[in-house]
Amino acid sequence: MSTSTKAGPSNSDQPILEVRQICKSFPGVRVLKSVNLKIWPGEVHAFMGENGAGKSTLMKILAGAYRPDSGEILLDGKPVQLRTPHEARLAGIGIIYQELTVAPNLTVSGNVFLGSELKRFGFIKDTAQMDRKTQEVLDRLGARFKATQRAAHLAVAEQQQVEIARALFYKSRILVMDEPTAALSDRETERLFAVVRQLRAEGLAIVYISHRMAEVYELADRLSVLRDGEYVGELKRPEFSADKVIEMMVGRRLEDFYEHEKHSAGRIVLEVKNMSDGDRVKGANFQLRQGEVLGLAGLVGAGRTELARLIFGADRRKSGEVYLDGKKLQINQPKDAIRAGIGYVPEDRKLQGVFLQMSSGENITMNILGQCAAGGVLDFKKLNDRANAEVKAMRVRTASLKQRAGGLSGGNQQKLLLARWLEINPRVLILDEPTRGVDVGAKAEIYALIQQLLEKGMAVLFISSELPEIVGVCDRVLVMREGEITGEVGGETGIEITQKNIMKFATDVVRSASTNGN
């Protein structure tokens, strides 16, 4: 992402928004503990913290969706009561939630004016004037769509602009953005950044919630951190560093982040021969040994996930054989892999992994129902005991085993998935982007868990798009390009596991060098 000159915070002597000693509790859980925060006009103020730190709760208090148990909120130095979202909007606070609230069946202008439609003669909607006023705001944002378009036909990034347009139309002076790039491509993210810089230059105060360090470095003038519901501290732009931020968020230094001891490889556990689907994976061969983390790296579209799904039986293969402990397996569908002792945490946990409408406990025990039944009758006490043990061991933050999985943070949902597989104690565990969309605290816990798995003799196939993660976690790395395994680093190759060496195999650098005789 390109860097640009920062507008910097305003020279105003007074913050536009201040929260003092804000506390908030839910039944059995204290979420915010005497939090203080100051936001200045004309700045981007990043707000960071691991999942469950209290960021979203504080933002919902500012949005009028929650009321604090104690503490006060000041706007322009004066105490205010934000008892409803409507009062927050009138006070000049606009919120862009991670889960967008655009009504797909309405036009863009219909969304912007939703609940405040302009009328003629007191009862007829003045759609023409609504379209015109909305278009003025869209032009200000540089939007590439019209006010008359139906929202259902817009891309996610464009729907996000509709939400921003709504906030600007109501003359918001403070704009809170909660993980705004979570569903955006790199190009869409750049467009969003351009809008954020423009709004900052116009004097808006922007609270930017994100767990992506690169975005914070790109945009923020100031950064505040919450940990376990408490305000840890603030950094100004010249003070930003990954080491400082991570230590503030999780209480540990950057060099201690990847908990990984290099293990001497044991005997071969998994062997894959000539695996192919005839299209995205072409003749893959590799071995995975007991007690090692074997990384699978490559650029987007290289075929990593497709190879994992072929091994697990989730997709039909054209050719290929899978051996576990030297025995050839007949894997035609995922249940065959599970019975053999292979587990798989998929790339998209919400669509392919977690049962969002089911409880936390049900998600954990999904694979062991047969083990906890007698005469066809489930032993719910046994199921609950095993689920409770996993919740404690994995440090899953859930109110109870009955809490719906969809209500948990991304990191805690991922822990549910891992707990489910640990219950069947697989010989091989395939982890596909296991830390995607989780904060650094949850990442550290997942890395520590992988170490525990290795100590039990398990073998792990680890897929990740984050090269620092691959380098920090893996004993050996296979690199894919265009469906083929093009190289290996680490292990007995004598090639050091570095981002540079991985990228040589992930691109055509190696092939070009050999073609040119270098």
C-alpha positions as CSV (number, residue, x, y, z in Angstrom):
1,M,0.0,0.0,0.0
2,S,1.3,3.4,-0.9
3,T,2.2,5.9,1.8
4,S,1.0,9.5,1.8
5,T,1.5,12.7,3.8
6,K,-0.6,12.7,6.9
7,A,-2.8,15.6,7.6
8,G,-2.2,15.1,11.3
9,P,-4.5,16.0,14.2
10,S,-6.0,19.4,14.5
11,N,-4.4,22.1,16.6
12,S,-7.5,22.5,18.6
13,D,-6.9,22.8,22.3
14,Q,-9.9,20.6,23.1
15,P,-10.8,17.1,22.0
16,I,-14.0,16.8,20.1
17,L,-14.9,13.6,22.0
18,E,-13.8,12.4,25.4
19,V,-14.8,9.4,27.5
20,R,-14.0,9.3,31.2
21,Q,-14.0,6.3,33.5
22,I,-16.4,4.3,31.4
23,C,-17.5,1.0,32.9
24,K,-19.8,-1.6,31.5
25,S,-20.7,-5.1,32.6
26,F,-23.0,-7.9,31.3
27,P,-24.3,-10.8,33.5
28,G,-21.2,-12.4,34.9
29,V,-18.7,-10.4,32.7
30,R,-17.1,-7.0,33.3
31,V,-16.3,-5.8,29.8
32,L,-15.0,-2.2,30.3
33,K,-13.1,-1.1,33.4
34,S,-12.7,2.7,33.9
35,V,-11.8,3.4,30.2
36,N,-10.6,6.8,29.2
37,L,-10.2,8.1,25.6
38,K,-9.7,11.4,23.8
39,I,-10.5,12.0,20.1
40,W,-9.4,15.1,18.3
41,P,-10.9,16.7,15.2
42,G,-9.0,16.2,11.9
43,E,-7.3,13.0,13.0
44,V,-7.5,9.2,12.4
45,H,-7.4,7.6,15.8
46,A,-6.8,3.9,15.6
47,F,-8.3,1.7,18.3
48,M,-6.7,-1.7,18.8
49,G,-6.9,-4.7,21.1
50,E,-7.4,-8.4,20.9
51,N,-10.9,-9.8,20.3
52,G,-12.9,-9.5,23.5
53,A,-10.8,-6.5,24.7
54,G,-13.9,-4.3,24.8
55,K,-13.5,-2.2,21.6
56,S,-16.9,-2.9,20.1
57,T,-18.6,-2.5,23.4
58,L,-17.2,1.0,23.8
59,M,-18.1,1.9,20.2
60,K,-21.7,0.7,20.9
61,I,-21.8,3.0,23.9
62,L,-20.8,5.9,21.7
63,A,-23.4,4.8,19.2
64,G,-26.1,4.9,21.8
65,A,-26.8,1.2,21.5
66,Y,-25.5,0.4,25.0
67,R,-25.6,2.6,28.1
68,P,-22.5,2.7,30.4
69,D,-22.9,1.6,34.0
70,S,-20.8,4.6,35.1
71,G,-18.5,7.2,33.7
72,E,-19.3,10.1,31.3
73,I,-19.0,11.1,27.7
74,L,-18.1,14.7,26.7
75,L,-18.6,16.3,23.3
76,D,-16.7,19.6,22.8
77,G,-16.0,19.6,26.5
78,K,-19.7,19.2,27.6
79,P,-21.2,16.1,29.1
80,V,-23.9,14.4,27.0
81,Q,-26.2,11.5,27.4
82,L,-26.4,9.1,24.4
83,R,-29.4,7.0,25.3
84,T,-30.4,5.9,21.8
85,P,-28.7,5.6,18.4
86,H,-30.9,8.5,17.3
87,E,-29.4,10.7,20.0
88,A,-25.9,9.7,19.0
89,R,-26.7,10.6,15.4
90,L,-28.0,14.0,16.4
91,A,-24.9,14.5,18.4
92,G,-22.8,14.0,15.3
93,I,-21.5,10.5,15.8
94,G,-21.8,8.1,12.9
95,I,-21.0,4.4,13.1
96,I,-19.9,2.1,10.2
97,Y,-20.2,-1.4,11.6
98,Q,-18.2,-4.4,10.3
99,E,-21.5,-6.1,9.4
100,L,-23.1,-3.6,7.0
101,T,-26.7,-2.5,7.6
102,V,-27.6,-1.6,4.0
103,A,-31.1,-2.6,3.0
104,P,-30.5,-4.4,-0.4
105,N,-34.0,-3.9,-1.8
106,L,-33.8,-0.1,-1.4
107,T,-32.0,2.4,-3.7
108,V,-28.9,4.1,-2.5
109,S,-30.9,7.2,-1.6
110,G,-33.6,5.1,0.1
111,N,-30.8,3.7,2.4
112,V,-29.4,7.2,3.1
113,F,-32.8,8.6,4.1
114,L,-34.1,5.4,5.7
115,G,-36.3,6.5,8.6
116,S,-36.0,10.2,7.7
117,E,-37.6,10.2,4.2
118,L,-38.4,13.6,2.6
119,K,-42.2,14.1,2.0
120,R,-44.3,16.3,-0.2
121,F,-47.7,17.2,1.1
122,G,-46.9,15.4,4.3
123,F,-47.2,11.8,3.0
124,I,-45.7,11.4,-0.6
125,K,-42.0,10.6,-0.7
126,D,-40.0,13.2,-2.5
127,T,-37.7,10.7,-4.2
128,A,-36.3,13.2,-6.7
129,Q,-35.0,15.5,-4.0
130,M,-33.7,12.5,-2.0
131,D,-31.9,11.3,-5.0
132,R,-30.4,14.7,-5.7
133,K,-29.2,15.3,-2.1
134,T,-27.8,11.8,-1.9
135,Q,-25.9,12.2,-5.2
136,E,-24.3,15.4,-3.9
137,V,-22.8,13.4,-1.0
138,L,-21.8,10.5,-3.3
139,D,-20.0,13.0,-5.6
140,R,-18.2,14.4,-2.6
141,L,-16.9,10.8,-1.8
142,G,-16.0,10.2,-5.4
143,A,-18.4,7.2,-5.6
144,R,-18.7,5.4,-8.9
145,F,-22.4,4.6,-8.6
146,K,-25.6,6.6,-8.6
147,A,-28.1,7.4,-5.9
148,T,-30.8,5.7,-8.0
149,Q,-29.1,2.3,-8.1
150,R,-30.5,-0.5,-6.0
151,A,-28.2,-1.4,-3.1
152,A,-28.4,-5.1,-3.9
153,H,-26.4,-4.5,-7.1
154,L,-23.5,-2.8,-5.3
155,A,-20.2,-4.4,-4.3
156,V,-19.4,-4.6,-0.6
157,A,-17.0,-1.6,-0.9
158,E,-19.8,0.4,-2.5
159,Q,-22.3,-0.6,0.2
160,Q,-19.7,0.7,2.7
161,Q,-19.7,4.0,0.9
162,V,-23.5,4.1,1.2
163,E,-23.0,3.8,5.0
164,I,-20.4,6.6,5.0
165,A,-22.7,8.8,2.8
166,R,-25.5,8.3,5.3
167,A,-23.3,9.4,8.2
168,L,-22.1,12.5,6.2
169,F,-25.6,13.4,5.2
170,Y,-26.5,13.6,8.9
171,K,-23.5,15.9,9.4
172,S,-21.5,13.5,11.5
173,R,-18.4,15.1,13.0
174,I,-17.1,11.8,14.4
175,L,-17.0,8.7,12.2
176,V,-16.4,5.3,13.9
177,M,-15.3,2.5,11.5
178,D,-15.2,-1.0,12.9
179,E,-12.9,-3.3,10.9
180,P,-13.9,-1.6,7.6
181,T,-11.6,-3.6,5.3
182,A,-12.5,-7.0,6.6
183,A,-14.4,-7.9,3.3
184,L,-12.5,-5.6,0.9
185,S,-10.0,-6.4,-1.8
186,D,-6.6,-4.6,-1.9
187,R,-7.9,-2.2,-4.6
188,E,-11.2,-1.5,-2.7
189,T,-9.1,-0.9,0.5
190,E,-7.0,1.7,-1.3
191,R,-10.2,3.5,-2.4
192,L,-11.5,3.4,1.2
193,F,-8.2,4.9,2.5
194,A,-8.5,7.7,0.0
195,V,-12.0,8.5,1.4
196,V,-10.7,8.4,5.0
197,R,-7.8,10.8,4.1
198,Q,-10.3,13.1,2.5
199,L,-12.6,13.1,5.4
200,R,-9.7,13.7,7.8
201,A,-8.6,16.7,5.7
202,E,-12.2,18.1,6.0
203,G,-11.8,18.1,9.8
204,L,-13.7,14.9,10.7
205,A,-12.5,12.9,13.6
206,I,-12.2,9.2,12.6
207,V,-12.0,6.3,15.1
208,Y,-10.6,3.4,13.1
209,I,-10.9,0.0,14.8
210,S,-8.6,-2.6,13.2
211,H,-6.4,-5.5,14.1
212,R,-4.3,-5.1,10.9
213,M,-1.1,-3.3,11.8
214,A,-0.3,-2.3,8.2
215,E,-3.5,-0.3,8.0
216,V,-2.8,1.4,11.2
217,Y,0.7,2.4,10.0
218,E,-0.9,3.7,6.8
219,L,-3.6,5.8,8.2
220,A,-3.4,6.6,11.9
221,D,-2.2,9.8,13.6
222,R,-2.7,8.3,17.0
223,L,-3.3,4.8,18.5
224,S,-5.0,3.6,21.7
225,V,-5.0,0.1,23.0
226,L,-7.5,-1.8,25.2
227,R,-6.6,-5.1,27.0
228,D,-9.1,-7.1,28.9
229,G,-11.5,-4.1,29.1
230,E,-8.9,-1.7,30.4
231,Y,-7.2,1.3,28.7
232,V,-3.5,0.4,28.3
233,G,-2.2,3.5,26.8
234,E,-1.8,5.7,23.7
235,L,0.9,6.1,21.1
236,K,1.5,9.0,18.7
237,R,2.5,8.3,15.2
238,P,6.3,8.7,15.7
239,E,6.1,6.1,18.5
240,F,4.4,3.4,16.4
241,S,6.2,0.0,16.2
242,A,4.9,-3.5,16.0
243,D,6.9,-4.4,19.1
244,K,5.3,-1.7,21.2
245,V,1.7,-2.4,19.9
246,I,1.9,-6.1,20.4
247,E,3.3,-5.8,23.9
248,M,0.5,-3.4,24.8
249,M,-2.1,-5.7,23.3
250,V,-1.0,-9.0,24.7
251,G,1.6,-8.2,27.3
252,R,4.5,-9.9,25.5
253,R,7.3,-8.8,23.3
254,L,7.4,-9.3,19.5
255,E,10.3,-11.7,19.7
256,D,8.3,-13.9,22.0
257,F,5.2,-13.9,19.7
258,Y,5.9,-17.0,17.7
259,E,6.2,-19.8,20.3
260,H,8.0,-22.4,18.2
261,E,10.8,-24.7,19.0
262,K,12.3,-26.5,16.0
263,H,11.7,-30.2,16.3
264,S,13.7,-33.1,14.9
265,A,11.4,-34.8,12.4
266,G,10.1,-38.2,13.4
267,R,8.9,-41.0,11.1
268,I,6.7,-40.3,8.1
269,V,3.1,-40.0,9.1
270,L,1.4,-38.7,5.9
271,E,2.5,-39.2,2.4
272,V,0.8,-37.8,-0.7
273,K,1.6,-39.1,-4.2
274,N,0.7,-37.6,-7.5
275,M,-2.3,-35.6,-6.2
276,S,-4.2,-33.8,-8.9
277,D,-7.7,-32.5,-9.8
278,G,-6.7,-32.0,-13.4
279,D,-6.9,-28.2,-13.1
280,R,-5.8,-26.3,-10.0
281,V,-3.6,-29.0,-8.5
282,K,-1.1,-30.9,-10.7
283,G,0.9,-33.9,-9.5
284,A,1.6,-32.9,-5.9
285,N,4.0,-35.1,-3.9
286,F,5.2,-34.6,-0.3
287,Q,5.8,-36.3,3.0
288,L,4.8,-35.0,6.5
289,R,6.6,-36.3,9.5
290,Q,5.6,-36.8,13.1
291,G,6.1,-33.8,15.4
292,E,6.7,-31.3,12.6
293,V,4.9,-28.3,11.2
294,L,5.0,-28.4,7.4
295,G,4.1,-25.1,5.8
296,L,2.3,-24.7,2.5
297,A,3.0,-21.3,1.0
298,G,2.3,-19.5,-2.3
299,L,0.5,-16.6,-3.8
300,V,-3.3,-16.4,-4.0
301,G,-4.5,-19.0,-6.5
302,A,-1.4,-21.2,-6.2
303,G,-3.6,-24.2,-5.2
304,R,-2.8,-24.6,-1.5
305,T,-6.4,-24.8,-0.3
306,E,-7.3,-27.0,-3.3
307,L,-4.6,-29.5,-2.4
308,A,-5.7,-29.6,1.2
309,R,-9.3,-30.3,0.2
310,L,-8.2,-33.1,-2.1
311,I,-6.3,-34.8,0.7
312,F,-9.3,-34.5,3.0
313,G,-11.8,-35.8,0.4
314,A,-13.8,-32.5,0.2
315,D,-13.2,-32.3,-3.6
316,R,-13.0,-35.0,-6.2
317,R,-9.5,-35.9,-7.3
318,K,-8.4,-37.0,-10.8
319,S,-5.4,-38.9,-9.5
320,G,-3.4,-39.3,-6.3
321,E,-2.8,-41.5,-3.3
322,V,-2.8,-40.8,0.4
323,Y,-0.8,-42.9,2.9
324,L,-1.1,-42.6,6.7
325,D,1.5,-44.4,8.7
326,G,2.4,-46.4,5.6
327,K,-1.1,-47.6,4.9
328,K,-2.9,-46.5,1.7
329,L,-6.2,-44.8,2.5
330,Q,-9.4,-44.8,0.5
331,I,-10.6,-41.3,1.0
332,N,-13.7,-40.4,-1.1
333,Q,-15.3,-38.0,1.2
334,P,-14.4,-36.1,4.4
335,K,-15.8,-38.7,6.8
336,D,-13.3,-41.2,5.4
337,A,-10.4,-38.9,6.3
338,I,-11.8,-38.2,9.8
339,R,-12.1,-42.0,10.5
340,A,-8.5,-42.5,9.3
341,G,-7.3,-39.8,11.7
342,I,-7.0,-36.6,9.6
343,G,-8.6,-33.4,10.7
344,Y,-9.1,-30.2,8.7
345,V,-9.7,-26.6,9.9
346,P,-11.0,-24.9,6.7
347,E,-10.0,-21.5,5.3
348,D,-13.5,-20.0,5.7
349,R,-14.6,-20.9,9.3
350,K,-18.0,-19.3,9.0
351,L,-19.2,-21.0,5.8
352,Q,-17.3,-24.3,6.1
353,G,-16.4,-24.8,9.8
354,V,-18.4,-23.3,12.6
355,F,-22.1,-24.0,13.0
356,L,-23.0,-20.4,13.8
357,Q,-26.6,-21.1,14.9
358,M,-25.6,-23.9,17.3
359,S,-24.2,-23.5,20.7
360,S,-20.5,-23.4,21.6
361,G,-20.8,-26.8,23.3
362,E,-22.5,-28.4,20.4
363,N,-19.7,-27.1,18.0
364,I,-17.0,-28.7,20.2
365,T,-18.6,-32.1,20.6
366,M,-19.9,-32.5,17.0
367,N,-17.3,-35.2,16.1
368,I,-17.7,-37.3,19.3
369,L,-21.5,-37.9,19.5
370,G,-21.0,-41.6,18.8
371,Q,-18.4,-41.8,21.7
372,C,-20.9,-40.3,24.1
373,A,-23.9,-42.4,23.5
374,A,-25.2,-45.7,24.8
375,G,-28.0,-47.7,23.1
376,G,-28.6,-44.8,20.8
377,V,-29.1,-42.3,23.7
378,L,-26.7,-39.4,24.1
379,D,-25.0,-38.9,27.4
380,F,-25.3,-35.1,27.7
381,K,-23.4,-35.0,31.0
382,K,-20.4,-36.6,29.3
383,L,-20.7,-34.3,26.3
384,N,-20.8,-31.2,28.6
385,D,-17.9,-32.4,30.7
386,R,-15.7,-32.9,27.6
387,A,-16.8,-29.5,26.1
388,N,-16.1,-27.8,29.4
389,A,-12.7,-29.3,29.6
390,E,-11.9,-28.0,26.1
391,V,-13.3,-24.5,26.9
392,K,-10.9,-24.3,29.8
393,A,-7.9,-25.7,28.0
394,M,-8.4,-23.5,24.9
395,R,-9.4,-20.4,27.0
396,V,-12.5,-19.9,24.9
397,R,-14.2,-16.7,26.0
398,T,-17.9,-17.7,26.1
399,A,-20.6,-16.9,28.6
400,S,-21.5,-20.6,28.7
401,L,-21.6,-23.7,26.6
402,K,-25.1,-22.7,25.5
403,Q,-24.0,-19.4,24.0
404,R,-24.5,-19.3,20.2
405,A,-21.2,-19.7,18.3
406,G,-22.2,-16.9,15.9
407,G,-22.1,-14.5,18.9
408,L,-18.4,-15.2,19.6
409,S,-15.4,-13.3,18.2
410,G,-13.4,-14.7,15.3
411,G,-10.6,-15.9,17.5
412,N,-13.0,-17.8,19.8
413,Q,-14.8,-19.4,16.9
414,Q,-11.5,-20.6,15.6
415,K,-10.8,-22.1,19.0
416,L,-14.1,-24.0,18.9
417,L,-13.0,-25.5,15.6
418,L,-9.6,-26.6,17.0
419,A,-11.3,-28.0,20.1
420,R,-13.6,-30.1,18.0
421,W,-10.7,-31.8,16.2
422,L,-8.7,-32.2,19.4
423,E,-11.5,-34.3,20.8
424,I,-10.8,-37.0,18.3
425,N,-7.0,-36.7,18.7
426,P,-6.1,-36.9,14.9
427,R,-2.7,-38.1,13.7
428,V,-2.6,-35.3,11.2
429,L,-4.2,-31.8,11.4
430,I,-4.5,-29.6,8.4
431,L,-4.8,-25.9,9.4
432,D,-5.9,-23.7,6.5
433,E,-5.4,-20.0,7.3
434,P,-6.0,-20.7,11.1
435,T,-5.3,-17.1,12.2
436,R,-7.1,-15.2,9.5
437,G,-9.3,-12.5,10.9
438,V,-8.2,-13.0,14.5
439,D,-6.3,-10.6,16.7
440,V,-2.7,-11.0,17.8
441,G,-3.7,-12.3,21.2
442,A,-5.7,-15.2,19.7
443,K,-2.9,-15.8,17.2
444,A,-0.4,-16.3,20.0
445,E,-2.7,-18.7,21.7
446,I,-3.1,-20.7,18.5
447,Y,0.7,-20.8,18.0
448,A,1.1,-22.1,21.6
449,L,-1.6,-24.7,21.0
450,I,0.3,-26.0,17.9
451,Q,3.3,-26.5,20.1
452,Q,1.2,-28.7,22.4
453,L,0.0,-30.7,19.5
454,L,3.5,-31.4,18.3
455,E,4.5,-32.5,21.8
456,K,1.8,-35.1,21.7
457,G,3.3,-36.5,18.4
458,M,0.8,-35.0,16.0
459,A,1.8,-33.8,12.6
460,V,0.5,-30.4,11.2
461,L,0.1,-29.2,7.7
462,F,0.0,-25.4,8.0
463,I,-1.4,-23.1,5.2
464,S,-1.0,-19.4,5.5
465,S,-0.8,-16.3,3.3
466,E,1.2,-14.4,5.9
467,L,4.9,-15.1,5.2
468,P,6.1,-13.9,8.7
469,E,3.8,-16.5,10.1
470,I,5.0,-19.2,7.8
471,V,8.6,-18.4,8.7
472,G,7.9,-18.2,12.5
473,V,5.8,-21.3,12.8
474,C,7.1,-23.9,10.3
475,D,9.9,-26.5,10.5
476,R,9.8,-26.9,6.7
477,V,7.9,-25.2,3.9
478,L,6.6,-26.4,0.6
479,V,6.0,-23.6,-2.0
480,M,3.3,-23.8,-4.6
481,R,2.9,-21.9,-7.9
482,E,0.1,-22.4,-10.4
483,G,-1.0,-25.7,-8.9
484,E,2.5,-27.3,-8.6
485,I,4.9,-27.7,-5.7
486,T,7.8,-25.7,-7.1
487,G,10.2,-25.8,-4.2
488,E,11.0,-26.6,-0.6
489,V,12.9,-24.6,2.1
490,G,14.1,-25.7,5.5
491,G,14.5,-29.2,6.7
492,E,17.3,-31.1,5.0
493,T,17.4,-28.8,1.9
494,G,20.0,-26.5,3.4
495,I,17.9,-23.5,2.3
496,E,17.0,-21.1,5.1
497,I,13.3,-20.5,5.7
498,T,13.0,-16.8,4.8
499,Q,10.4,-14.7,3.1
500,K,12.8,-14.0,0.2
501,N,13.6,-17.7,-0.4
502,I,9.9,-18.5,-0.3
503,M,9.0,-15.8,-2.8
504,K,11.7,-17.1,-5.2
505,F,9.7,-20.3,-5.5
506,A,6.3,-18.6,-5.3
507,T,7.1,-16.5,-8.4
508,D,8.9,-17.3,-11.5
509,V,12.3,-16.0,-10.3
510,V,13.8,-19.5,-10.0
511,R,12.5,-20.7,-13.4
512,S,13.6,-17.4,-15.1
513,A,17.1,-17.8,-13.6
514,S,17.5,-21.4,-14.8
515,T,16.2,-20.5,-18.3
516,N,18.8,-17.7,-18.5
517,G,21.5,-20.0,-17.4
518,N,22.1,-18.3,-14.1
